[in-house]
Amino acid sequence: MKITSEELSSAIIDALSAFVQASVDKTSIDTNKSNYVVGQYIQLAFLLQVLLNVPLLVSWVLFMEPFVIWLVADPIIANLASEYTAIVVFGYIVQALSRTITVVFHICG
């Protein structure tokens, strides 16, 4: 679960970071326009995080129990894994969205 969600999230954030860094050029004459473009990039990345990561993580929540039952054939362990997945998925979603919003702070200092 971590591999699928973090790889996708990191790819979106890395691309956003490159676009924001190119837009927040210190030699830019029109800073209002560059700030507007940076805001658009952040909104687009936020939307991509929601549209791509949330369905992927929700599918993990829905299919974790049958998957663990297939692996170990123990319903108690499968139930615990499913409950744990629901908690961890919420953390991954919050982390991905917060990293997306704060990428401009990491670049600008």
C-alpha positions in Angstrom: 0.0 0.0 0.0 2.8 2.4 0.8 4.6 1.7 -2.4 1.6 2.4 -4.6 0.5 5.6 -2.8 3.8 7.2 -2.0 5.2 6.6 -5.5 2.3 8.3 -7.2 2.2 11.1 -4.6 6.0 11.7 -4.9 5.8 11.8 -8.7 3.1 14.5 -8.5 4.9 16.5 -5.9 8.3 16.2 -7.8 6.6 17.5 -11.0 4.9 20.3 -9.0 8.2 21.2 -7.4 9.9 21.5 -10.8 7.1 23.7 -12.2 6.9 25.9 -9.1 10.7 26.4 -9.1 10.7 27.4 -12.7 7.8 29.8 -12.1 9.2 31.4 -9.0 12.3 32.7 -10.8 14.0 35.5 -9.0 14.7 37.4 -12.2 11.0 37.4 -13.2 9.7 40.9 -13.8 6.0 40.3 -13.2 5.8 38.5 -9.9 2.0 38.7 -9.8 1.7 36.6 -12.9 4.2 34.1 -11.6 2.4 33.8 -8.3 -0.8 33.2 -10.2 0.8 30.5 -12.3 2.2 28.9 -9.1 -1.2 28.9 -7.5 -2.7 27.2 -10.6 0.0 24.5 -10.5 -0.6 23.8 -6.8 -4.4 23.6 -7.4 -3.8 21.2 -10.3 -1.5 19.0 -8.3 -4.0 19.0 -5.4 -6.7 17.9 -7.7 -4.5 15.2 -9.2 -3.7 13.9 -5.7 -7.4 13.7 -4.9 -8.4 12.2 -8.2 -5.6 9.6 -8.4 -4.6 8.8 -4.9 -7.9 8.7 -3.1 -9.5 6.0 -5.3 -6.3 4.0 -5.2 -6.2 4.1 -1.4 -9.9 3.5 -1.0 -9.4 0.3 -3.1 -6.8 -0.8 -0.7 -9.2 -0.3 2.2 -11.9 -2.3 0.4 -9.6 -5.2 -0.8 -7.2 -5.5 2.0 -9.2 -8.0 4.0 -9.8 -10.5 1.1 -6.1 -10.1 0.1 -4.8 -10.9 3.6 -7.2 -13.8 3.9 -5.8 -15.1 0.6 -2.3 -14.7 2.0 -2.6 -16.2 5.5 -6.1 -17.7 5.6 -6.8 -16.2 9.1 -9.9 -14.0 9.4 -8.6 -12.4 12.7 -5.4 -11.2 11.1 -7.3 -10.1 8.0 -9.7 -8.1 10.1 -6.8 -6.4 12.0 -5.1 -5.6 8.7 -8.3 -4.1 7.3 -8.7 -1.9 10.4 -5.1 -0.8 10.3 -5.4 0.0 6.6 -8.3 2.3 7.1 -6.2 4.3 9.7 -3.0 4.4 7.6 -4.9 5.4 4.4 -6.2 8.5 6.2 -2.7 9.4 7.2 -1.4 9.0 3.6 -4.1 11.1 2.2 -3.4 13.9 4.7 0.3 13.7 4.1 0.0 13.8 0.3 -2.3 16.8 0.4 -0.3 18.7 2.9 2.9 18.1 1.0 1.2 19.4 -2.1 0.1 22.6 -0.5 3.4 23.3 1.2 5.7 22.7 -1.7 6.0 26.4 -2.4 7.3 27.0 1.1 10.0 24.3 0.6 11.2 26.0 -2.6 11.0 29.6 -1.5 12.4 29.0 2.0 
